């Protein structure tokens, strides 16, 4: 196997491993690592060859009198309009400029870079008809940490993420503005200046290349990638929060008995129960339950594996869907070249984001459910009837409010999550004179899912604040795993010695959870 096609490549100038962009092997983790700048990427020679073969097929159409959609015609409802050969470059530039009309807050530059990585990988599949230089410029911009300014709103999640990807492409053309990461911070620059400083030349789009760049699901994939990675961390954090709260109310460990879950062998449910059991193992607090007159704990404890389990299972399926999507050709038309060099250009609908839209709706609902059951556990931690401690865990009941409003904040977040849990996929607005008559709204849905995951992290953070404070009032030692979590939480949130503002501590703990801190303490 040639050096250029190896799974990992090490540059002679740098010990940093490089990740191949080949249209087939990109993972969520590697895509994010490239976007964050912890590694770099390169286009494999195999993909370069495939791209060139498909490009040659496009050039053959351009050189003939054949009329093919996307190459020498207008777009969408204007697909019946033929374009003269000497106007094809202008056609592509006009396509990008006219479609770059997004609005709203500007996308985070790292999300833009992730979108660019995914777009380059789609082109690297070698069936889009774009020159290898197109993918190489995207990769070079990402490696140089150059992110075009992209307004978030504008994609319908069908026909591709047209407006956001057009703003990305403007930057590649040396138009508009970019941000470049230098000396630890992002700097706003003219796109032409940012490219020049990185020794990169703006691209002059040729036939079909503008369409290949903007007609895809890359914005949706970028948001959903972040969401899935967040949720995988948060599913563990949710199980960890149950374990801490269970110990804090001296709850029963029996509902997590393996035999219960083996009798209903749902994979996610069994994983959740096993995690909780492990975290509370060797608990001295459990022994105090031996003479307790409490027959059963509330559902928010007893049924937690049955609530968390479906999320774990669903998340596995969403990851499967998404890893296929980021390694797919999602533009239109596609250019297929067989082994004998014969080419066929076929119009289809791979740009439609229904897979991603429905997945994002499911994740938003999952965020609401994990947060909702977490808030119910916070409620019990605040109640002396369950915690056996002072109301709201206040040191001086009445004079002080303790953690009363920490629950209120969690409840307010649930209201936000309830609104965000409404499906985006059911909102359909036909466009392009009715030709594009069913759209996924996946860009709206995936962004909403990412917001939901961040809000969920805050509810879980608030539960940890309450459960670890309650544990501090119990003489017996909790389970080994819970003790580790308690030490970690205490590194972010100090003990409550009296009323104080907890905003920064709660927000910092939320960020630490999303950053994977709670999983790293277990290796």
KEVO-555080 format. One record per residue (C-alpha): x, y, z; residue number from 1. Coordinates in steps of 0.2 Angstrom, whole numbers, plus 2048, in hexadecimal, padded with zeros to 3 digits. Layout:
REM residues N
+-----+-----+-----+-------+
|   x |   y |   z | nukol |
+-----+-----+-----+-------+
|   X |   Y |   Z |   NUM |
...
+-----+-----+-----+-------+
***
This chain:
REM residues 523
+-----+-----+-----+-------+
|   x |   y |   z | nukol |
+-----+-----+-----+-------+
| 800 | 800 | 800 |     1 |
| 807 | 811 | 7FB |     2 |
| 80B | 81D | 809 |     3 |
| 7FE | 82A | 803 |     4 |
| 7F0 | 81C | 804 |     5 |
| 7F4 | 816 | 816 |     6 |
| 7E7 | 818 | 824 |     7 |
| 7F2 | 824 | 82D |     8 |
| 800 | 82F | 826 |     9 |
| 80E | 838 | 82F |    10 |
| 816 | 847 | 827 |    11 |
| 829 | 848 | 827 |    12 |
| 827 | 85A | 82D |    13 |
| 81C | 856 | 83B |    14 |
| 819 | 847 | 847 |    15 |
| 806 | 84A | 846 |    16 |
| 7FC | 83C | 83E |    17 |
| 7F2 | 841 | 82F |    18 |
| 7E1 | 83A | 82B |    19 |
| 7DC | 834 | 819 |    20 |
| 7CE | 83C | 810 |    21 |
| 7C8 | 82E | 805 |    22 |
| 7B5 | 82E | 805 |    23 |
| 7B4 | 81E | 80E |    24 |
| 7BD | 81D | 81F |    25 |
| 7B9 | 82E | 828 |    26 |
| 7B3 | 82C | 83A |    27 |
| 7AA | 838 | 845 |    28 |
| 7B9 | 83A | 850 |    29 |
| 7C6 | 83C | 842 |    30 |
| 7BB | 849 | 839 |    31 |
| 7BA | 853 | 84A |    32 |
| 7CC | 851 | 84D |    33 |
| 7D0 | 859 | 83C |    34 |
| 7C4 | 867 | 83F |    35 |
| 7CB | 86A | 850 |    36 |
| 7DD | 86B | 849 |    37 |
| 7E3 | 85C | 854 |    38 |
| 7E8 | 853 | 844 |    39 |
| 7E9 | 857 | 832 |    40 |
| 7E2 | 84F | 822 |    41 |
| 7E7 | 84A | 811 |    42 |
| 7DF | 845 | 801 |    43 |
| 7E4 | 833 | 7FC |    44 |
| 7EB | 82F | 7EB |    45 |
| 7DD | 823 | 7E8 |    46 |
| 7D0 | 830 | 7EB |    47 |
| 7D9 | 83C | 7E0 |    48 |
| 7D9 | 830 | 7D2 |    49 |
| 7C6 | 82C | 7D4 |    50 |
| 7C3 | 83F | 7D4 |    51 |
| 7CD | 842 | 7C4 |    52 |
| 7C4 | 834 | 7BB |    53 |
| 7B3 | 83B | 7BF |    54 |
| 7B9 | 84C | 7BB |    55 |
| 7BF | 846 | 7AA |    56 |
| 7AD | 840 | 7A7 |    57 |
| 7A6 | 851 | 7AA |    58 |
| 7B3 | 859 | 79F |    59 |
| 7AD | 84D | 791 |    60 |
| 79B | 853 | 793 |    61 |
| 7A1 | 865 | 792 |    62 |
| 7AB | 861 | 782 |    63 |
| 79B | 859 | 77A |    64 |
| 78A | 860 | 776 |    65 |
| 782 | 855 | 783 |    66 |
| 777 | 85E | 78F |    67 |
| 778 | 858 | 7A1 |    68 |
| 771 | 85F | 7B1 |    69 |
| 77D | 867 | 7BD |    70 |
| 78A | 869 | 7B0 |    71 |
| 784 | 874 | 7A2 |    72 |
| 772 | 878 | 7A8 |    73 |
| 76A | 883 | 7B5 |    74 |
| 766 | 87C | 7C6 |    75 |
| 756 | 877 | 7CF |    76 |
| 747 | 87D | 7C6 |    77 |
| 752 | 885 | 7B9 |    78 |
| 759 | 874 | 7B4 |    79 |
| 752 | 875 | 7A3 |    80 |
| 75C | 884 | 79E |    81 |
| 76C | 880 | 794 |    82 |
| 77C | 889 | 797 |    83 |
| 789 | 88D | 78A |    84 |
| 79A | 886 | 78C |    85 |
| 7A3 | 896 | 78E |    86 |
| 798 | 89B | 79D |    87 |
| 79A | 88B | 7A7 |    88 |
| 7A7 | 893 | 7B3 |    89 |
| 79B | 8A2 | 7B6 |    90 |
| 78D | 896 | 7B9 |    91 |
| 796 | 88E | 7C7 |    92 |
| 79C | 89E | 7CF |    93 |
| 78A | 8A6 | 7CD |    94 |
| 783 | 896 | 7D5 |    95 |
| 78E | 898 | 7E5 |    96 |
| 78C | 8AB | 7E6 |    97 |
| 779 | 8AB | 7E4 |    98 |
| 777 | 89C | 7F1 |    99 |
| 782 | 8A5 | 7FE |   100 |
| 773 | 8AE | 806 |   101 |
| 773 | 8A6 | 817 |   102 |
| 76E | 8B0 | 826 |   103 |
| 76F | 8AE | 839 |   104 |
| 77D | 8AB | 845 |   105 |
| 78D | 8A6 | 83D |   106 |
| 792 | 894 | 83F |   107 |
| 7A0 | 890 | 84B |   108 |
| 7B0 | 88F | 841 |   109 |
| 7B4 | 87D | 847 |   110 |
| 7A3 | 878 | 841 |   111 |
| 7A7 | 880 | 831 |   112 |
| 7B7 | 876 | 830 |   113 |
| 7AE | 866 | 834 |   114 |
| 7A2 | 86A | 826 |   115 |
| 7B0 | 86C | 81A |   116 |
| 7B9 | 85C | 81F |   117 |
| 7A8 | 853 | 81C |   118 |
| 7A6 | 85B | 80B |   119 |
| 7B8 | 857 | 806 |   120 |
| 7B5 | 845 | 80B |   121 |
| 7A5 | 844 | 800 |   122 |
| 7AE | 84B | 7F1 |   123 |
| 7BC | 83F | 7F4 |   124 |
| 7B0 | 831 | 7F1 |   125 |
| 7B4 | 835 | 7DF |   126 |
| 7A2 | 836 | 7D7 |   127 |
| 79F | 848 | 7D8 |   128 |
| 7A8 | 84E | 7C8 |   129 |
| 7B3 | 85B | 7D1 |   130 |
| 7C6 | 85C | 7CF |   131 |
| 7D1 | 855 | 7DC |   132 |
| 7D7 | 867 | 7DF |   133 |
| 7C6 | 86C | 7E6 |   134 |
| 7C7 | 85F | 7F4 |   135 |
| 7DA | 863 | 7F7 |   136 |
| 7D6 | 876 | 7F9 |   137 |
| 7C9 | 872 | 806 |   138 |
| 7D5 | 866 | 810 |   139 |
| 7E3 | 873 | 80F |   140 |
| 7D7 | 881 | 816 |   141 |
| 7D2 | 875 | 824 |   142 |
| 7E4 | 871 | 828 |   143 |
| 7E8 | 883 | 828 |   144 |
| 7D9 | 887 | 833 |   145 |
| 7D0 | 892 | 827 |   146 |
| 7BD | 892 | 829 |   147 |
| 7B2 | 89C | 81E |   148 |
| 7A5 | 8A7 | 826 |   149 |
| 794 | 89D | 825 |   150 |
| 783 | 8A3 | 82B |   151 |
| 77A | 894 | 833 |   152 |
| 769 | 896 | 82B |   153 |
| 765 | 892 | 819 |   154 |
| 765 | 880 | 816 |   155 |
| 755 | 876 | 814 |   156 |
| 75E | 865 | 816 |   157 |
| 75A | 860 | 804 |   158 |
| 763 | 865 | 7F4 |   159 |
| 771 | 865 | 800 |   160 |
| 776 | 872 | 80D |   161 |
| 776 | 87F | 7FF |   162 |
| 778 | 890 | 807 |   163 |
| 784 | 88B | 815 |   164 |
| 78F | 881 | 808 |   165 |
| 78F | 890 | 7FC |   166 |
| 796 | 89B | 80A |   167 |
| 7A3 | 88E | 80C |   168 |
| 7A7 | 88E | 7FA |   169 |
| 7A8 | 8A1 | 7F9 |   170 |
| 7B7 | 8A0 | 805 |   171 |
| 7BF | 893 | 7F9 |   172 |
| 7BC | 89F | 7EB |   173 |
| 7C5 | 8AD | 7F5 |   174 |
| 7B5 | 8B7 | 7F8 |   175 |
| 7AD | 8BC | 808 |   176 |
| 7B5 | 8BA | 819 |   177 |
| 7BE | 8AC | 822 |   178 |
| 7C4 | 8A9 | 834 |   179 |
| 7D5 | 8A2 | 836 |   180 |
| 7DB | 89A | 846 |   181 |
| 7EC | 8A2 | 84B |   182 |
| 7F5 | 8A4 | 85C |   183 |
| 7E7 | 89C | 865 |   184 |
| 7D8 | 8A6 | 85E |   185 |
| 7CE | 8A9 | 84F |   186 |
| 7D1 | 8B8 | 844 |   187 |
| 7C5 | 8BF | 837 |   188 |
| 7CD | 8C2 | 826 |   189 |
| 7C8 | 8C4 | 814 |   190 |
| 7C7 | 8B3 | 80C |   191 |
| 7D4 | 8B8 | 7FF |   192 |
| 7E0 | 8BE | 80D |   193 |
| 7DE | 8AE | 817 |   194 |
| 7E1 | 8A3 | 808 |   195 |
| 7F1 | 8AD | 803 |   196 |
| 7F8 | 8AC | 814 |   197 |
| 7F7 | 899 | 814 |   198 |
| 7FE | 899 | 802 |   199 |
| 7EE | 893 | 7FB |   200 |
| 7E6 | 899 | 7EA |   201 |
| 7D3 | 89C | 7E9 |   202 |
| 7CB | 890 | 7DE |   203 |
| 7C3 | 894 | 7CD |   204 |
| 7B4 | 888 | 7CC |   205 |
| 7B2 | 87E | 7BC |   206 |
| 7A2 | 875 | 7B5 |   207 |
| 798 | 86C | 7C3 |   208 |
| 7A5 | 870 | 7D1 |   209 |
| 79A | 87D | 7D9 |   210 |
| 78B | 871 | 7DA |   211 |
| 797 | 863 | 7E0 |   212 |
| 79C | 86F | 7EF |   213 |
| 78B | 875 | 7F5 |   214 |
| 780 | 867 | 7F1 |   215 |
| 782 | 85C | 800 |   216 |
| 77E | 858 | 812 |   217 |
| 78E | 85E | 81A |   218 |
| 787 | 86B | 826 |   219 |
| 77A | 85F | 82C |   220 |
| 788 | 852 | 82F |   221 |
| 793 | 85E | 838 |   222 |
| 786 | 863 | 844 |   223 |
| 780 | 851 | 847 |   224 |
| 792 | 84B | 849 |   225 |
| 795 | 857 | 858 |   226 |
| 784 | 852 | 85E |   227 |
| 787 | 83F | 85E |   228 |
| 798 | 841 | 866 |   229 |
| 790 | 84C | 873 |   230 |
| 783 | 83F | 876 |   231 |
| 78E | 831 | 878 |   232 |
| 797 | 83A | 886 |   233 |
| 786 | 840 | 88D |   234 |
| 77F | 82E | 88E |   235 |
| 78D | 829 | 899 |   236 |
| 78B | 839 | 8A3 |   237 |
| 779 | 835 | 8A5 |   238 |
| 77C | 824 | 8AC |   239 |
| 78A | 82B | 8B7 |   240 |
| 77D | 838 | 8BE |   241 |
| 771 | 82B | 8C2 |   242 |
| 77E | 822 | 8CC |   243 |
| 783 | 831 | 8D6 |   244 |
| 771 | 836 | 8DA |   245 |
| 76C | 824 | 8DE |   246 |
| 77A | 824 | 8EB |   247 |
| 775 | 835 | 8F1 |   248 |
| 763 | 830 | 8F5 |   249 |
| 769 | 81F | 8FC |   250 |
| 75F | 817 | 8EE |   251 |
| 75E | 804 | 8EA |   252 |
| 76A | 7FC | 8DF |   253 |
| 75F | 7ED | 8DB |   254 |
| 756 | 7F5 | 8CB |   255 |
| 767 | 7F4 | 8C3 |   256 |
| 769 | 7E1 | 8C6 |   257 |
| 770 | 7D9 | 8B6 |   258 |
| 762 | 7CB | 8B7 |   259 |
| 755 | 7D8 | 8B5 |   260 |
| 75C | 7DF | 8A5 |   261 |
| 761 | 7CE | 89E |   262 |
| 74E | 7CA | 89F |   263 |
| 74B | 7D8 | 893 |   264 |
| 75B | 7D8 | 889 |   265 |
| 75B | 7E9 | 881 |   266 |
| 76D | 7EE | 87D |   267 |
| 76C | 800 | 883 |   268 |
| 763 | 7FC | 892 |   269 |
| 76F | 7EF | 897 |   270 |
| 77E | 7FB | 894 |   271 |
| 776 | 808 | 89F |   272 |
| 772 | 7FC | 8AD |   273 |
| 784 | 7F5 | 8AD |   274 |
| 78C | 806 | 8AD |   275 |
| 781 | 80C | 8BC |   276 |
| 785 | 7FB | 8C5 |   277 |
| 797 | 7FD | 8C3 |   278 |
| 798 | 80F | 8C9 |   279 |
| 78F | 80B | 8D9 |   280 |
| 798 | 7FB | 8DC |   281 |
| 7A0 | 7F9 | 8EE |   282 |
| 795 | 806 | 8F5 |   283 |
| 793 | 808 | 908 |   284 |
| 784 | 812 | 905 |   285 |
| 77B | 803 | 8FD |   286 |
| 77D | 7FA | 90E |   287 |
| 772 | 808 | 916 |   288 |
| 764 | 803 | 90B |   289 |
| 763 | 7F2 | 914 |   290 |
| 757 | 7F8 | 921 |   291 |
| 74E | 805 | 917 |   292 |
| 73B | 805 | 917 |   293 |
| 73C | 80C | 905 |   294 |
| 735 | 7FE | 8FA |   295 |
| 738 | 806 | 8E9 |   296 |
| 741 | 815 | 8E2 |   297 |
| 738 | 821 | 8D6 |   298 |
| 739 | 81D | 8C3 |   299 |
| 746 | 82B | 8C0 |   300 |
| 752 | 81F | 8C9 |   301 |
| 74A | 80D | 8C7 |   302 |
| 746 | 80F | 8B5 |   303 |
| 755 | 819 | 8B0 |   304 |
| 75D | 80B | 8A5 |   305 |
| 74D | 809 | 89C |   306 |
| 74D | 81B | 898 |   307 |
| 75F | 81D | 894 |   308 |
| 760 | 80D | 88B |   309 |
| 756 | 812 | 87B |   310 |
| 761 | 821 | 87A |   311 |
| 771 | 817 | 879 |   312 |
| 769 | 80B | 86C |   313 |
| 763 | 81A | 862 |   314 |
| 773 | 822 | 863 |   315 |
| 77C | 813 | 85C |   316 |
| 771 | 813 | 84D |   317 |
| 773 | 826 | 84A |   318 |
| 786 | 823 | 84A |   319 |
| 784 | 815 | 83D |   320 |
| 77A | 821 | 832 |   321 |
| 785 | 830 | 834 |   322 |
| 795 | 826 | 831 |   323 |
| 78E | 820 | 820 |   324 |
| 788 | 832 | 81C |   325 |
| 799 | 83A | 81F |   326 |
| 7A1 | 82D | 813 |   327 |
| 794 | 82F | 805 |   328 |
| 792 | 839 | 7F6 |   329 |
| 783 | 845 | 7F9 |   330 |
| 783 | 851 | 7EA |   331 |
| 77A | 84F | 7D9 |   332 |
| 77C | 84A | 7CC |   333 |
| 789 | 83C | 7CF |   334 |
| 796 | 837 | 7C2 |   335 |
| 79A | 824 | 7C1 |   336 |
| 7A8 | 81E | 7B7 |   337 |
| 7AA | 80B | 7B5 |   338 |
| 7BA | 801 | 7B3 |   339 |
| 7BA | 803 | 7A0 |   340 |
| 7B9 | 816 | 7A2 |   341 |
| 7A7 | 817 | 79D |   342 |
| 79E | 825 | 7A6 |   343 |
| 78C | 828 | 7AB |   344 |
| 785 | 838 | 7B3 |   345 |
| 776 | 834 | 7BD |   346 |
| 76A | 840 | 7C7 |   347 |
| 763 | 83A | 7D7 |   348 |
| 760 | 840 | 7E9 |   349 |
| 76E | 83C | 7F5 |   350 |
| 76E | 84E | 7FA |   351 |
| 75E | 84B | 804 |   352 |
| 761 | 84C | 817 |   353 |
| 752 | 842 | 81D |   354 |
| 75E | 835 | 826 |   355 |
| 766 | 843 | 82F |   356 |
| 756 | 84C | 833 |   357 |
| 74D | 83E | 83A |   358 |
| 75C | 839 | 844 |   359 |
| 75E | 84B | 84B |   360 |
| 74B | 84B | 850 |   361 |
| 74E | 83B | 85A |   362 |
| 75E | 842 | 863 |   363 |
| 754 | 851 | 868 |   364 |
| 747 | 847 | 870 |   365 |
| 754 | 83C | 878 |   366 |
| 75C | 84C | 880 |   367 |
| 74C | 851 | 887 |   368 |
| 749 | 840 | 88F |   369 |
| 75A | 83F | 897 |   370 |
| 758 | 850 | 89D |   371 |
| 746 | 84E | 8A3 |   372 |
| 74B | 83E | 8AE |   373 |
| 75A | 847 | 8B4 |   374 |
| 750 | 856 | 8BB |   375 |
| 744 | 84A | 8C4 |   376 |
| 753 | 843 | 8CD |   377 |
| 759 | 854 | 8D1 |   378 |
| 748 | 857 | 8D9 |   379 |
| 74A | 848 | 8E4 |   380 |
| 75B | 84E | 8EA |   381 |
| 753 | 85E | 8EF |   382 |
| 745 | 856 | 8F9 |   383 |
| 749 | 851 | 90B |   384 |
| 73D | 842 | 909 |   385 |
| 749 | 83A | 8FD |   386 |
| 75A | 841 | 901 |   387 |
| 758 | 841 | 914 |   388 |
| 761 | 851 | 914 |   389 |
| 75B | 863 | 916 |   390 |
| 750 | 86A | 909 |   391 |
| 759 | 870 | 8F9 |   392 |
| 769 | 86A | 902 |   393 |
| 76B | 87B | 90A |   394 |
| 777 | 87D | 918 |   395 |
| 76B | 889 | 921 |   396 |
| 75A | 884 | 91C |   397 |
| 74F | 894 | 91A |   398 |
| 75C | 8A0 | 91B |   399 |
| 764 | 898 | 90C |   400 |
| 75D | 891 | 8FC |   401 |
| 76A | 885 | 8F9 |   402 |
| 769 | 87C | 8E8 |   403 |
| 756 | 880 | 8E6 |   404 |
| 758 | 88A | 8D6 |   405 |
| 764 | 87E | 8CE |   406 |
| 755 | 873 | 8CC |   407 |
| 74B | 882 | 8C5 |   408 |
| 759 | 885 | 8B8 |   409 |
| 758 | 872 | 8B3 |   410 |
| 745 | 874 | 8B1 |   411 |
| 747 | 883 | 8A6 |   412 |
| 753 | 87A | 89B |   413 |
| 746 | 86C | 899 |   414 |
| 73A | 879 | 893 |   415 |
| 747 | 87E | 886 |   416 |
| 74A | 86B | 881 |   417 |
| 737 | 868 | 880 |   418 |
| 736 | 875 | 873 |   419 |
| 745 | 86F | 86A |   420 |
| 73F | 85D | 86A |   421 |
| 731 | 862 | 85D |   422 |
| 736 | 859 | 84D |   423 |
| 73E | 863 | 83F |   424 |
| 73B | 856 | 832 |   425 |
| 728 | 859 | 832 |   426 |
| 72B | 86B | 82C |   427 |
| 72A | 86A | 819 |   428 |
| 72A | 87A | 80D |   429 |
| 72B | 876 | 7FB |   430 |
| 737 | 881 | 7F1 |   431 |
| 73F | 884 | 7E0 |   432 |
| 72E | 886 | 7D7 |   433 |
| 728 | 875 | 7DF |   434 |
| 736 | 86A | 7D7 |   435 |
| 73E | 869 | 7E9 |   436 |
| 72D | 864 | 7F1 |   437 |
| 733 | 85A | 800 |   438 |
| 741 | 860 | 80B |   439 |
| 748 | 859 | 81B |   440 |
| 74C | 868 | 825 |   441 |
| 75B | 85E | 82C |   442 |
| 766 | 86E | 82E |   443 |
| 75A | 875 | 83A |   444 |
| 758 | 864 | 842 |   445 |
| 76A | 860 | 844 |   446 |
| 76E | 871 | 84B |   447 |
| 760 | 870 | 857 |   448 |
| 766 | 85F | 85D |   449 |
| 777 | 866 | 861 |   450 |
| 76F | 874 | 86B |   451 |
| 765 | 866 | 874 |   452 |
| 775 | 85C | 879 |   453 |
| 77D | 86C | 880 |   454 |
| 76D | 870 | 88A |   455 |
| 76D | 85E | 890 |   456 |
| 77F | 85F | 897 |   457 |
| 779 | 86D | 8A2 |   458 |
| 76B | 864 | 8AA |   459 |
| 777 | 855 | 8AD |   460 |
| 783 | 861 | 8B4 |   461 |
| 776 | 868 | 8C0 |   462 |
| 772 | 857 | 8C6 |   463 |
| 784 | 853 | 8C9 |   464 |
| 785 | 863 | 8D3 |   465 |
| 776 | 85E | 8DE |   466 |
| 77B | 84B | 8E0 |   467 |
| 78D | 84F | 8E5 |   468 |
| 788 | 85C | 8F1 |   469 |
| 77B | 84F | 8F9 |   470 |
| 789 | 842 | 8F9 |   471 |
| 793 | 84D | 904 |   472 |
| 786 | 84C | 911 |   473 |
| 787 | 839 | 912 |   474 |
| 793 | 831 | 91E |   475 |
| 795 | 820 | 914 |   476 |
| 7A0 | 81F | 905 |   477 |
| 797 | 81E | 8F4 |   478 |
| 79C | 811 | 8E6 |   479 |
| 7AD | 812 | 8DF |   480 |
| 7A8 | 81A | 8CF |   481 |
| 79D | 826 | 8D7 |   482 |
| 7AB | 82B | 8E2 |   483 |
| 7B6 | 82F | 8D3 |   484 |
| 7A8 | 839 | 8CB |   485 |
| 7A6 | 843 | 8DB |   486 |
| 7B8 | 848 | 8DC |   487 |
| 7B7 | 84D | 8CA |   488 |
| 7A8 | 858 | 8CD |   489 |
| 7B0 | 860 | 8DC |   490 |
| 7BE | 865 | 8D0 |   491 |
| 7B1 | 870 | 8C7 |   492 |
| 7A5 | 874 | 8D4 |   493 |
| 7A9 | 878 | 8E6 |   494 |
| 79F | 872 | 8F5 |   495 |
| 790 | 87D | 8FA |   496 |
| 795 | 886 | 90A |   497 |
| 787 | 893 | 908 |   498 |
| 77D | 89B | 8FA |   499 |
| 787 | 8A1 | 8EB |   500 |
| 785 | 8A3 | 8D9 |   501 |
| 788 | 893 | 8D0 |   502 |
| 786 | 898 | 8BE |   503 |
| 799 | 897 | 8B9 |   504 |
| 79C | 887 | 8C2 |   505 |
| 78C | 87E | 8BB |   506 |
| 791 | 884 | 8A9 |   507 |
| 7A3 | 87F | 8AB |   508 |
| 79E | 86E | 8B1 |   509 |
| 792 | 86C | 8A2 |   510 |
| 7A1 | 871 | 896 |   511 |
| 7AC | 865 | 8A0 |   512 |
| 79F | 857 | 89D |   513 |
| 79E | 85A | 88A |   514 |
| 7B1 | 85B | 889 |   515 |
| 7B1 | 849 | 88F |   516 |
| 7B8 | 84C | 8A0 |   517 |
| 7AC | 840 | 8A9 |   518 |
| 7B1 | 832 | 89D |   519 |
| 7C4 | 835 | 89F |   520 |
| 7C4 | 832 | 8B2 |   521 |
| 7C0 | 820 | 8AE |   522 |
| 7CF | 81F | 8A1 |   523 |
+-----+-----+-----+-------+
***
